Amino acid sequence: MAKVLRSLLRNPQLFIFQLLVFSLPTQLAFHFWPKSSFIFGIRVDYLSPAIYFTDLLILLFIVFSLFKNKTRIISKAHIFIVVYILINIIASKFAPITFYKWLKVILYILFVQTIQFQQKFTFKNWLYKPLSISLIFFGVIGIAQTLIGRSTGLFWLLGERSFNISTPGIALGSLLGNTFLRPYSVFSHPNSLAGYYLVTLIILLGVPRKTLLNKISLVIGSIVVLLAFSKAVWITAIFVLGIMLLVRQKVLKQLSLSLFPFVFSIISIPLTIIGDTYQIPKLLFRDSIVERMILFKSTGSLLASNFLFGTGLGNHIVSLSKLTPIVKNIWLLQPVHNIFLLIFTEVGIIGLIVFLVIMAKTLERCKNNQNFQFALIAILTTGFFDHYWLTLQQNILLLVILLSLSFKKT
């Protein structure tokens, strides 16, 4: 305890940042449940305003940085951001939700800019060590869940839910005729866990000198990704591995990686038309694919009437609830499984273009750390198949930290 206190007093920013990185997977939060978080009498987690422990750490980090370094983090670019936020809130289907979501975005923007002014930052102490320890700790929780076929019951405060292999709707895997519980750890679903771990593994592969801690984290993380049985993550892993080989063999130029956000976006938009195929007999598709097609088609309907400024940040589910296909299938009250369509729907074409430009510039500027580039490619690829990079706290913060560090020199 004395060592921790000395570390906090000597360099509070370093201590807070390390604690934040370790705590990224946690879901410790105080949730509010106003009437706006209920649709058809069903409580929807995505619509619940919440104060997360990790957000408080980010706020503390910003405050300490401002007082110690007298950092100026307000720029002219913020004027455009504020104006567009106001327009998006006014155009929103339900303004309170949009206002809350934009407050969090502003917090993350300030955090990203604060990181840029950390002069004594080192990847080894600030990022790699706490990230490796976190990967091992929360990975062991997930592996233990798979082995015993239920939640451990020990980490509910960090976000572990109570479940077992017989819980209705629980995610299961099958191997050689044997059914097993896919690991959740403290995440809400194995898919988001797998995506988080894949991106973290790619980041840690960039450690210049592999320590024993680093090697253990890579082994534990790889096991978690395999046990999570997320096909989208497996496909992404193979895809990113191919990109790595092409770049390192100089077949593919690093600068061309900046085109990936636009490519994924262009491929995503026609999905709103292909979504019509959900009317084809279900025998041709698995239920999960049919459900995604319904969401794609419904998202297309929202885009047609909210093309320029969107439905309002965080309003995708609220807007979906007013459409006939969703009313008939209430279990589909969830975001569309594609981050490009989700952004397009909520903040319009202008917001989508801004997002794509930011991602492209980040990919271009972080050429000093190739693994950061590959990690961003992994986020974009898994984001083509799912929404958790924009809807779940743990995944959002990993993306935010990756964006903030991509401009740092190793």
SEFI-781488 format. One record per residue (C-alpha): residue in one letter; residue number from 1; z, y, x. Coordinates in steps of 0.2 Angstrom, whole numbers, plus 5000, padded with zeros to 4 digits. Last residue first. Layout:
+------+-------+------+------+------+
| vonu | marpa |   pz |   py |   px |
+------+-------+------+------+------+
|    A |   NUM |    Z |    Y |    X |
...
+------+-------+------+------+------+
***
This chain:
+------+-------+------+------+------+
| vonu | marpa |   pz |   py |   px |
+------+-------+------+------+------+
|    T |   410 | 4852 | 5023 | 5039 |
|    K |   409 | 4845 | 5040 | 5032 |
|    K |   408 | 4850 | 5045 | 5015 |
|    F |   407 | 4837 | 5048 | 5002 |
|    S |   406 | 4839 | 5031 | 4993 |
|    L |   405 | 4858 | 5034 | 4992 |
|    S |   404 | 4858 | 5044 | 4976 |
|    L |   403 | 4845 | 5033 | 4967 |
|    L |   402 | 4854 | 5017 | 4972 |
|    I |   401 | 4870 | 5024 | 4966 |
|    V |   400 | 4863 | 5029 | 4949 |
|    L |   399 | 4854 | 5012 | 4947 |
|    L |   398 | 4871 | 5003 | 4951 |
|    L |   397 | 4879 | 5014 | 4938 |
|    I |   396 | 4867 | 5010 | 4924 |
|    N |   395 | 4869 | 4991 | 4928 |
|    Q |   394 | 4887 | 4992 | 4926 |
|    Q |   393 | 4887 | 5004 | 4911 |
|    L |   392 | 4875 | 4994 | 4900 |
|    T |   391 | 4861 | 5003 | 4891 |
|    L |   390 | 4848 | 5010 | 4903 |
|    W |   389 | 4847 | 4996 | 4916 |
|    Y |   388 | 4851 | 4984 | 4902 |
|    H |   387 | 4834 | 4986 | 4893 |
|    D |   386 | 4825 | 4970 | 4896 |
|    F |   385 | 4808 | 4963 | 4902 |
|    F |   384 | 4800 | 4978 | 4910 |
|    G |   383 | 4817 | 4983 | 4916 |
|    T |   382 | 4817 | 4967 | 4926 |
|    T |   381 | 4802 | 4974 | 4935 |
|    L |   380 | 4808 | 4992 | 4937 |
|    I |   379 | 4825 | 4986 | 4943 |
|    A |   378 | 4817 | 4974 | 4956 |
|    I |   377 | 4805 | 4988 | 4962 |
|    L |   376 | 4821 | 4999 | 4965 |
|    A |   375 | 4829 | 4985 | 4975 |
|    F |   374 | 4813 | 4983 | 4985 |
|    Q |   373 | 4813 | 5002 | 4989 |
|    F |   372 | 4831 | 5001 | 4994 |
|    N |   371 | 4827 | 4986 | 5005 |
|    Q |   370 | 4814 | 4996 | 5014 |
|    N |   369 | 4827 | 5009 | 5020 |
|    N |   368 | 4818 | 5023 | 5029 |
|    K |   367 | 4805 | 5022 | 5015 |
|    C |   366 | 4817 | 5030 | 5003 |
|    R |   365 | 4806 | 5045 | 5000 |
|    E |   364 | 4791 | 5036 | 4992 |
|    L |   363 | 4801 | 5025 | 4981 |
|    T |   362 | 4812 | 5040 | 4976 |
|    K |   361 | 4797 | 5050 | 4972 |
|    A |   360 | 4789 | 5037 | 4961 |
|    M |   359 | 4806 | 5035 | 4952 |
|    I |   358 | 4808 | 5053 | 4949 |
|    V |   357 | 4789 | 5055 | 4943 |
|    L |   356 | 4791 | 5040 | 4931 |
|    F |   355 | 4807 | 5048 | 4924 |
|    V |   354 | 4799 | 5065 | 4922 |
|    I |   353 | 4784 | 5057 | 4913 |
|    L |   352 | 4795 | 5048 | 4901 |
|    G |   351 | 4804 | 5063 | 4897 |
|    I |   350 | 4788 | 5072 | 4893 |
|    I |   349 | 4782 | 5058 | 4883 |
|    G |   348 | 4797 | 5057 | 4871 |
|    V |   347 | 4815 | 5057 | 4875 |
|    E |   346 | 4821 | 5042 | 4864 |
|    T |   345 | 4805 | 5032 | 4861 |
|    F |   344 | 4797 | 5035 | 4878 |
|    I |   343 | 4814 | 5030 | 4887 |
|    L |   342 | 4815 | 5014 | 4877 |
|    L |   341 | 4797 | 5010 | 4879 |
|    F |   340 | 4799 | 5012 | 4898 |
|    I |   339 | 4815 | 5002 | 4898 |
|    N |   338 | 4808 | 4987 | 4889 |
|    H |   337 | 4818 | 4975 | 4878 |
|    V |   336 | 4819 | 4987 | 4863 |
|    P |   335 | 4837 | 4992 | 4860 |
|    Q |   334 | 4847 | 4981 | 4848 |
|    L |   333 | 4849 | 4980 | 4829 |
|    L |   332 | 4838 | 4965 | 4828 |
|    W |   331 | 4853 | 4955 | 4820 |
|    I |   330 | 4849 | 4965 | 4804 |
|    N |   329 | 4832 | 4956 | 4801 |
|    K |   328 | 4826 | 4963 | 4784 |
|    V |   327 | 4832 | 4980 | 4788 |
|    I |   326 | 4824 | 4978 | 4805 |
|    P |   325 | 4807 | 4975 | 4798 |
|    T |   324 | 4808 | 4989 | 4785 |
|    L |   323 | 4812 | 5003 | 4797 |
|    K |   322 | 4828 | 5014 | 4795 |
|    S |   321 | 4839 | 5004 | 4806 |
|    L |   320 | 4826 | 5007 | 4820 |
|    S |   319 | 4830 | 5025 | 4821 |
|    V |   318 | 4849 | 5022 | 4823 |
|    I |   317 | 4845 | 5009 | 4836 |
|    H |   316 | 4834 | 5021 | 4846 |
|    N |   315 | 4846 | 5036 | 4845 |
|    G |   314 | 4854 | 5035 | 4862 |
|    L |   313 | 4844 | 5050 | 4868 |
|    G |   312 | 4835 | 5058 | 4853 |
|    T |   311 | 4821 | 5052 | 4843 |
|    G |   310 | 4808 | 5057 | 4855 |
|    F |   309 | 4802 | 5074 | 4861 |
|    L |   308 | 4783 | 5073 | 4860 |
|    F |   307 | 4779 | 5056 | 4852 |
|    N |   306 | 4792 | 5055 | 4838 |
|    S |   305 | 4781 | 5050 | 4823 |
|    A |   304 | 4770 | 5037 | 4832 |
|    L |   303 | 4783 | 5033 | 4844 |
|    L |   302 | 4794 | 5026 | 4830 |
|    S |   301 | 4781 | 5015 | 4823 |
|    G |   300 | 4777 | 5008 | 4841 |
|    T |   299 | 4796 | 5004 | 4843 |
|    S |   298 | 4795 | 4994 | 4827 |
|    K |   297 | 4780 | 4984 | 4834 |
|    F |   296 | 4790 | 4981 | 4851 |
|    L |   295 | 4806 | 4976 | 4841 |
|    I |   294 | 4796 | 4963 | 4831 |
|    M |   293 | 4788 | 4957 | 4847 |
|    R |   292 | 4805 | 4955 | 4855 |
|    E |   291 | 4811 | 4945 | 4840 |
|    V |   290 | 4796 | 4933 | 4841 |
|    I |   289 | 4799 | 4931 | 4860 |
|    S |   288 | 4818 | 4926 | 4856 |
|    D |   287 | 4812 | 4914 | 4842 |
|    R |   286 | 4801 | 4905 | 4854 |
|    F |   285 | 4782 | 4907 | 4850 |
|    L |   284 | 4767 | 4898 | 4843 |
|    L |   283 | 4778 | 4889 | 4830 |
|    K |   282 | 4783 | 4906 | 4823 |
|    P |   281 | 4767 | 4907 | 4814 |
|    I |   280 | 4758 | 4923 | 4818 |
|    Q |   279 | 4766 | 4939 | 4810 |
|    Y |   278 | 4774 | 4942 | 4827 |
|    T |   277 | 4757 | 4945 | 4833 |
|    D |   276 | 4759 | 4964 | 4827 |
|    G |   275 | 4769 | 4966 | 4843 |
|    I |   274 | 4753 | 4967 | 4853 |
|    I |   273 | 4751 | 4985 | 4847 |
|    T |   272 | 4768 | 4990 | 4854 |
|    L |   271 | 4765 | 4980 | 4869 |
|    P |   270 | 4751 | 4991 | 4873 |
|    I |   269 | 4763 | 5004 | 4880 |
|    S |   268 | 4771 | 4992 | 4893 |
|    I |   267 | 4756 | 4990 | 4904 |
|    I |   266 | 4754 | 5008 | 4907 |
|    S |   265 | 4773 | 5010 | 4910 |
|    F |   264 | 4773 | 4996 | 4923 |
|    V |   263 | 4759 | 5003 | 4932 |
|    F |   262 | 4766 | 5021 | 4932 |
|    P |   261 | 4783 | 5015 | 4939 |
|    F |   260 | 4773 | 5004 | 4952 |
|    L |   259 | 4763 | 5018 | 4960 |
|    S |   258 | 4777 | 5023 | 4972 |
|    L |   257 | 4774 | 5006 | 4980 |
|    S |   256 | 4758 | 5012 | 4987 |
|    L |   255 | 4767 | 5023 | 4999 |
|    Q |   254 | 4774 | 5007 | 5008 |
|    K |   253 | 4756 | 5000 | 5011 |
|    L |   252 | 4752 | 4983 | 5006 |
|    V |   251 | 4744 | 4971 | 5018 |
|    K |   250 | 4755 | 4977 | 5032 |
|    Q |   249 | 4763 | 4960 | 5035 |
|    R |   248 | 4780 | 4968 | 5031 |
|    V |   247 | 4773 | 4976 | 5015 |
|    L |   246 | 4764 | 4960 | 5009 |
|    L |   245 | 4779 | 4949 | 5013 |
|    M |   244 | 4791 | 4961 | 5003 |
|    I |   243 | 4780 | 4962 | 4988 |
|    G |   242 | 4779 | 4943 | 4987 |
|    L |   241 | 4798 | 4942 | 4988 |
|    V |   240 | 4799 | 4956 | 4974 |
|    F |   239 | 4788 | 4945 | 4963 |
|    I |   238 | 4798 | 4929 | 4966 |
|    A |   237 | 4814 | 4938 | 4963 |
|    T |   236 | 4807 | 4946 | 4947 |
|    I |   235 | 4801 | 4929 | 4940 |
|    W |   234 | 4819 | 4923 | 4943 |
|    V |   233 | 4826 | 4938 | 4935 |
|    A |   232 | 4815 | 4937 | 4920 |
|    K |   231 | 4820 | 4918 | 4919 |
|    S |   230 | 4838 | 4922 | 4918 |
|    F |   229 | 4847 | 4905 | 4921 |
|    A |   228 | 4864 | 4914 | 4926 |
|    L |   227 | 4867 | 4899 | 4937 |
|    L |   226 | 4853 | 4903 | 4949 |
|    V |   225 | 4858 | 4922 | 4951 |
|    V |   224 | 4877 | 4917 | 4953 |
|    I |   223 | 4873 | 4905 | 4967 |
|    S |   222 | 4863 | 4918 | 4976 |
|    G |   221 | 4877 | 4930 | 4974 |
|    I |   220 | 4890 | 4918 | 4982 |
|    V |   219 | 4878 | 4914 | 4996 |
|    L |   218 | 4874 | 4933 | 5000 |
|    S |   217 | 4892 | 4938 | 4998 |
|    I |   216 | 4897 | 4924 | 5011 |
|    K |   215 | 4884 | 4931 | 5023 |
|    N |   214 | 4890 | 4949 | 5021 |
|    L |   213 | 4908 | 4944 | 5024 |
|    L |   212 | 4904 | 4934 | 5039 |
|    T |   211 | 4894 | 4949 | 5046 |
|    K |   210 | 4875 | 4951 | 5046 |
|    R |   209 | 4870 | 4965 | 5058 |
|    P |   208 | 4857 | 4978 | 5051 |
|    V |   207 | 4862 | 4976 | 5032 |
|    G |   206 | 4846 | 4976 | 5022 |
|    L |   205 | 4849 | 4960 | 5014 |
|    L |   204 | 4864 | 4968 | 5006 |
|    I |   203 | 4852 | 4979 | 4995 |
|    I |   202 | 4842 | 4964 | 4990 |
|    L |   201 | 4858 | 4955 | 4985 |
|    T |   200 | 4864 | 4970 | 4975 |
|    V |   199 | 4847 | 4970 | 4965 |
|    L |   198 | 4848 | 4952 | 4961 |
|    Y |   197 | 4867 | 4953 | 4956 |
|    Y |   196 | 4864 | 4967 | 4944 |
|    G |   195 | 4849 | 4958 | 4936 |
|    A |   194 | 4859 | 4941 | 4935 |
|    L |   193 | 4874 | 4950 | 4927 |
|    S |   192 | 4863 | 4959 | 4914 |
|    N |   191 | 4855 | 4942 | 4910 |
|    P |   190 | 4871 | 4933 | 4909 |
|    H |   189 | 4878 | 4944 | 4895 |
|    S |   188 | 4892 | 4957 | 4892 |
|    F |   187 | 4897 | 4957 | 4910 |
|    V |   186 | 4915 | 4953 | 4917 |
|    S |   185 | 4909 | 4936 | 4924 |
|    Y |   184 | 4896 | 4930 | 4911 |
|    P |   183 | 4891 | 4914 | 4919 |
|    R |   182 | 4879 | 4902 | 4909 |
|    L |   181 | 4889 | 4888 | 4901 |
|    F |   180 | 4882 | 4871 | 4904 |
|    T |   179 | 4870 | 4859 | 4895 |
|    N |   178 | 4865 | 4843 | 4904 |
|    G |   177 | 4848 | 4835 | 4901 |
|    L |   176 | 4843 | 4838 | 4919 |
|    L |   175 | 4848 | 4856 | 4918 |
|    S |   174 | 4851 | 4866 | 4903 |
|    G |   173 | 4858 | 4883 | 4901 |
|    L |   172 | 4869 | 4891 | 4888 |
|    A |   171 | 4872 | 4909 | 4882 |
|    I |   170 | 4885 | 4910 | 4868 |
|    G |   169 | 4879 | 4913 | 4851 |
|    P |   168 | 4893 | 4903 | 4842 |
|    T |   167 | 4907 | 4899 | 4855 |
|    S |   166 | 4906 | 4880 | 4860 |
|    I |   165 | 4904 | 4883 | 4878 |
|    N |   164 | 4920 | 4894 | 4878 |
|    F |   163 | 4923 | 4912 | 4875 |
|    S |   162 | 4936 | 4927 | 4877 |
|    R |   161 | 4928 | 4942 | 4885 |
|    E |   160 | 4930 | 4947 | 4903 |
|    G |   159 | 4929 | 4966 | 4904 |
|    L |   158 | 4941 | 4971 | 4918 |
|    L |   157 | 4956 | 4971 | 4907 |
|    W |   156 | 4951 | 4954 | 4901 |
|    F |   155 | 4952 | 4947 | 4919 |
|    L |   154 | 4963 | 4932 | 4918 |
|    G |   153 | 4957 | 4922 | 4903 |
|    T |   152 | 4946 | 4911 | 4914 |
|    S |   151 | 4932 | 4911 | 4901 |
|    R |   150 | 4925 | 4894 | 4896 |
|    G |   149 | 4916 | 4879 | 4903 |
|    I |   148 | 4927 | 4876 | 4917 |
|    L |   147 | 4913 | 4876 | 4931 |
|    T |   146 | 4903 | 4889 | 4922 |
|    Q |   145 | 4918 | 4901 | 4920 |
|    A |   144 | 4923 | 4898 | 4939 |
|    I |   143 | 4905 | 4903 | 4944 |
|    G |   142 | 4907 | 4919 | 4935 |
|    I |   141 | 4924 | 4923 | 4942 |
|    V |   140 | 4918 | 4919 | 4959 |
|    G |   139 | 4904 | 4931 | 4957 |
|    F |   138 | 4916 | 4945 | 4952 |
|    F |   137 | 4926 | 4943 | 4969 |
|    I |   136 | 4911 | 4939 | 4980 |
|    L |   135 | 4900 | 4953 | 4974 |
|    S |   134 | 4914 | 4966 | 4974 |
|    I |   133 | 4918 | 4961 | 4992 |
|    S |   132 | 4900 | 4963 | 4998 |
|    L |   131 | 4898 | 4980 | 4988 |
|    P |   130 | 4915 | 4987 | 4996 |
|    K |   129 | 4908 | 4983 | 5014 |
|    Y |   128 | 4890 | 4988 | 5012 |
|    L |   127 | 4892 | 5005 | 5004 |
|    W |   126 | 4904 | 5018 | 5011 |
|    N |   125 | 4909 | 5009 | 5027 |
|    K |   124 | 4892 | 5001 | 5033 |
|    F |   123 | 4881 | 5014 | 5024 |
|    T |   122 | 4889 | 5028 | 5033 |
|    F |   121 | 4892 | 5045 | 5025 |
|    K |   120 | 4900 | 5058 | 5036 |
|    Q |   119 | 4889 | 5072 | 5030 |
|    Q |   118 | 4891 | 5069 | 5011 |
|    F |   117 | 4880 | 5083 | 5004 |
|    Q |   116 | 4867 | 5071 | 4996 |
|    I |   115 | 4881 | 5062 | 4987 |
|    T |   114 | 4885 | 5077 | 4977 |
|    Q |   113 | 4867 | 5078 | 4971 |
|    V |   112 | 4868 | 5060 | 4964 |
|    F |   111 | 4885 | 5064 | 4956 |
|    L |   110 | 4879 | 5079 | 4948 |
|    I |   109 | 4864 | 5070 | 4940 |
|    Y |   108 | 4876 | 5056 | 4935 |
|    L |   107 | 4888 | 5068 | 4926 |
|    I |   106 | 4873 | 5076 | 4917 |
|    V |   105 | 4867 | 5059 | 4911 |
|    K |   104 | 4884 | 5056 | 4904 |
|    L |   103 | 4884 | 5072 | 4895 |
|    W |   102 | 4867 | 5068 | 4889 |
|    K |   101 | 4873 | 5052 | 4880 |
|    Y |   100 | 4887 | 5062 | 4871 |
|    F |    99 | 4875 | 5075 | 4865 |
|    T |    98 | 4863 | 5062 | 4859 |
|    I |    97 | 4876 | 5052 | 4849 |
|    P |    96 | 4882 | 5069 | 4841 |
|    A |    95 | 4864 | 5074 | 4837 |
|    F |    94 | 4859 | 5060 | 4825 |
|    K |    93 | 4840 | 5059 | 4822 |
|    S |    92 | 4838 | 5070 | 4838 |
|    A |    91 | 4825 | 5084 | 4838 |
|    I |    90 | 4839 | 5097 | 4841 |
|    I |    89 | 4847 | 5086 | 4854 |
|    N |    88 | 4830 | 5083 | 4863 |
|    I |    87 | 4826 | 5102 | 4863 |
|    L |    86 | 4844 | 5106 | 4870 |
|    I |    85 | 4841 | 5092 | 4884 |
|    Y |    84 | 4824 | 5100 | 4888 |
|    V |    83 | 4832 | 5117 | 4891 |
|    V |    82 | 4846 | 5110 | 4901 |
|    I |    81 | 4835 | 5100 | 4912 |
|    F |    80 | 4823 | 5114 | 4915 |
|    I |    79 | 4837 | 5125 | 4920 |
|    H |    78 | 4844 | 5111 | 4931 |
|    A |    77 | 4829 | 5112 | 4942 |
|    K |    76 | 4835 | 5130 | 4947 |
|    S |    75 | 4849 | 5122 | 4957 |
|    I |    74 | 4868 | 5118 | 4954 |
|    I |    73 | 4876 | 5107 | 4967 |
|    R |    72 | 4884 | 5120 | 4978 |
|    T |    71 | 4896 | 5111 | 4989 |
|    K |    70 | 4912 | 5119 | 4994 |
|    N |    69 | 4915 | 5105 | 5005 |
|    K |    68 | 4933 | 5100 | 5001 |
|    F |    67 | 4934 | 5108 | 4984 |
|    L |    66 | 4917 | 5102 | 4978 |
|    S |    65 | 4918 | 5085 | 4986 |
|    F |    64 | 4935 | 5082 | 4978 |
|    V |    63 | 4929 | 5087 | 4961 |
|    I |    62 | 4913 | 5076 | 4962 |
|    F |    61 | 4923 | 5061 | 4968 |
|    L |    60 | 4935 | 5063 | 4954 |
|    L |    59 | 4921 | 5064 | 4941 |
|    I |    58 | 4913 | 5048 | 4948 |
|    L |    57 | 4930 | 5039 | 4947 |
|    L |    56 | 4932 | 5045 | 4929 |
|    D |    55 | 4915 | 5037 | 4925 |
|    T |    54 | 4921 | 5021 | 4933 |
|    F |    53 | 4936 | 5020 | 4922 |
|    Y |    52 | 4925 | 5022 | 4907 |
|    I |    51 | 4927 | 5034 | 4893 |
|    A |    50 | 4918 | 5028 | 4878 |
|    P |    49 | 4907 | 5034 | 4864 |
|    S |    48 | 4902 | 5019 | 4853 |
|    L |    47 | 4883 | 5018 | 4848 |
|    Y |    46 | 4878 | 5004 | 4860 |
|    D |    45 | 4893 | 4994 | 4854 |
|    V |    44 | 4887 | 4993 | 4836 |
|    R |    43 | 4900 | 4990 | 4823 |
|    I |    42 | 4891 | 4983 | 4807 |
|    G |    41 | 4894 | 4991 | 4790 |
|    F |    40 | 4875 | 4993 | 4788 |
|    I |    39 | 4876 | 5003 | 4804 |
|    F |    38 | 4892 | 5008 | 4812 |
|    S |    37 | 4894 | 5019 | 4827 |
|    S |    36 | 4891 | 5035 | 4817 |
|    K |    35 | 4907 | 5031 | 4807 |
|    P |    34 | 4917 | 5035 | 4823 |
|    W |    33 | 4923 | 5020 | 4834 |
|    F |    32 | 4930 | 5027 | 4851 |
|    H |    31 | 4931 | 5016 | 4866 |
|    F |    30 | 4943 | 5017 | 4880 |
|    A |    29 | 4935 | 5009 | 4895 |
|    L |    28 | 4937 | 4995 | 4908 |
|    Q |    27 | 4920 | 4987 | 4909 |
|    T |    26 | 4920 | 4982 | 4927 |
|    P |    25 | 4904 | 4977 | 4937 |
|    L |    24 | 4905 | 4994 | 4947 |
|    S |    23 | 4923 | 4993 | 4952 |
|    F |    22 | 4919 | 4989 | 4971 |
|    V |    21 | 4907 | 5003 | 4972 |
|    L |    20 | 4919 | 5015 | 4963 |
|    L |    19 | 4934 | 5010 | 4974 |
|    Q |    18 | 4923 | 5013 | 4990 |
|    F |    17 | 4918 | 5030 | 4983 |
|    I |    16 | 4936 | 5035 | 4979 |
|    F |    15 | 4942 | 5030 | 4996 |
|    L |    14 | 4927 | 5039 | 5005 |
|    Q |    13 | 4930 | 5055 | 4995 |
|    P |    12 | 4948 | 5055 | 4998 |
|    N |    11 | 4947 | 5054 | 5017 |
|    R |    10 | 4963 | 5055 | 5026 |
|    L |     9 | 4975 | 5056 | 5011 |
|    L |     8 | 4966 | 5041 | 5002 |
|    S |     7 | 4966 | 5031 | 5018 |
|    R |     6 | 4984 | 5034 | 5022 |
|    L |     5 | 4988 | 5029 | 5004 |
|    V |     4 | 4979 | 5013 | 5006 |
|    K |     3 | 4987 | 5009 | 5022 |
|    A |     2 | 5004 | 5012 | 5014 |
|    M |     1 | 5000 | 5000 | 5000 |
+------+-------+------+------+------+
***
